C-alpha cells in the first residue's frame, strides 16, 4: 500500500469516527458510499449508474427485475399484449407521489411522453418506438408502438419506466432534478454537490411495510481506499463497490460482509468519430488507426494488473451469461507488429497523439496508465485527462474528447446495451458513430422475436461496428462487488448492481 493510500485511510478513520457517532445519535440512517457523484436526479435527463442507485430509493418504476432477471411489476400490477404493437398496463391502487398527488394513468401518460419528447432526454432512444399512450381509465394505460418490439417492456424496468409527479415536473421544468418528486419509498430531502444526497422515508409509500430505515444518505467518495476506510470505521453501512484487491481483506473482517455477482454491462473505450472538432484526428478519422490502438492492448494483462483477474475480458457489449452473447466473437490477441503495420498503412506520423479521458478515480486512472504504456509500444502517445465523472459525461456529450474510458452498468435485454450507444440516432452515441447498415440491423434486432435470429443479427452488428469500423473497444465485463456492515440485514446482491431499500434493516 502506498504512502498516499495509508494517509487517506488514516484520515478517513479519524475524521469520520465522529461523523458515525453523530449519525447514530440522530437515529437510524443508512449511509451508502458511491464511487462518484450522480448527475442530475431527473430520470428523463440522467445517465449515470450511481444515479440509478439513488433512484432505486427515490423513484419507483412501472416494472423491475428480480434476481433471476425476470421482469416483475412495481407501480404496475400486470401487463398484457393486445397485439404485437399494443401493450396494456394495469396500475396499483392508492399510490401517491411525494407531493401527495395521485399516481394514476394520467401521470403515467405524462411521464412517458416527457421521456419521449423532452429536449435532451436520454430515454428517447430507449422508448422511441412508442407511438402513443392512451388513458383507458385511472388504473389502465394502453401503449401503442409503431412496430413490434422485443425490447420495449424491458426498457420500463429502468429510468424510462420511472413515473414523476406531473404537477411538480410542470412547475419545475428543467430544474425538476434539483428537487425530484416521484413515488418511491423515500422522498428527496437535500443535496450538497460532491458531499451528500439525503432522502427521508415517505410514510405514504404503497409498500411502506417493506421500508424499515428512516433515512438514506448517499455519499460520493471517488477514492476506493477512503470509501472502504469509511465502511471499516463505521461511518458508512454499505459501499456500492470495492476494488477486487480489497475483497480478501473484507472477508477476513467479521464485522463486514461482501457480495459478488456478475454485472450486466461492460467497460469500453469510445472513440470520437464525428462529434465536433475533436473528431478531426487520425484516431477519429481512420479505422486503421483505431484498429492499431486496439491491437496494442492486452485485455488479460489489464485485468490481472488492475483487477486481480476478477473481471471477464470481452469484445462485445453483451456478457457471457446473457443468451444473446455471441460466443464466436472474441477479443483479438495483442499484436504489436500488426498494429505498427496498420499505422504505416494509414500514413500517420508516429507517435500518434491520443487524449484518453478517464473518470477521476484510482482504479480507472491506473487503467489509463496501463493503456498508456501498452499503446506506447505500438506508436501512440497517450495523454490521460482525468475528470470528475459527471463532468466527463457532459464533456463527452459536447464532443470534448478523443477517446473516453466509460462503463455501462447494463440491461437485461441486449438492446439496452447497444442501440443508444451505436445507432446513429442513439442519445448516448457520444462519438457520433454512424453506419446505415448497422442502424438497419439494430432496428431489426429490436423487433425480431426469434432468439436465434436475433443473436445472429447482433453477431453481424459486432462484425461491422466493432471489427470493421472500430467504433469503440469493449474491454471487459465487471463484477458487482458490494461490501456492507454485518449490522445491515436483508441485503442481497442484484445482477444490475442496484441497492434496493425494500427489506433492509439496521441492527
Secondary structure, 3 states (H helix, E strand, C coil): CCHHHHHHHHHHHHHHHHHHHHHHHCCCEEEEEECCCCCCCCCCCCCCHHHHHHHHHHCCECEEECCCCCEEECCEEEEEEEECCEEEEEECCCCECCCCCECCHHHHHHHHHHHHHCCCCCCHHHHCCEEEEEEEECCEEEEEECCCCCCHHHHCCCHHHECCCHHHHHHHHHHHHHCCCCCCCEEEEEEECCCEEEEEECCCCCCHHHCCCCEEEEEECCCHHHHHHHHHHCCCCEECCCCHHHHHHHHHCCCEEEEEEECCCEEEEEECCCCCHHHCCHHHHCHHHHHHHHHCCCHHHHHHHHHCCCCEECCCCCCCCCCCCCCCCCCCCCCHHHHHHHHHHHCCCCCEEEEEEEECCHHHHHHHHHHHHHHHCCCEEEEEEEECHHHHHHHHHHCCCCEEEEEECCCCCCHHHHHHHHCCCCCCCCCCCCCHHHHHHHHHHHHCCCHHHHHHHHHHHHHHHHHHCCCEEEEEECEEEEEEECCEECCCCCCCCCCCCCCCEEC
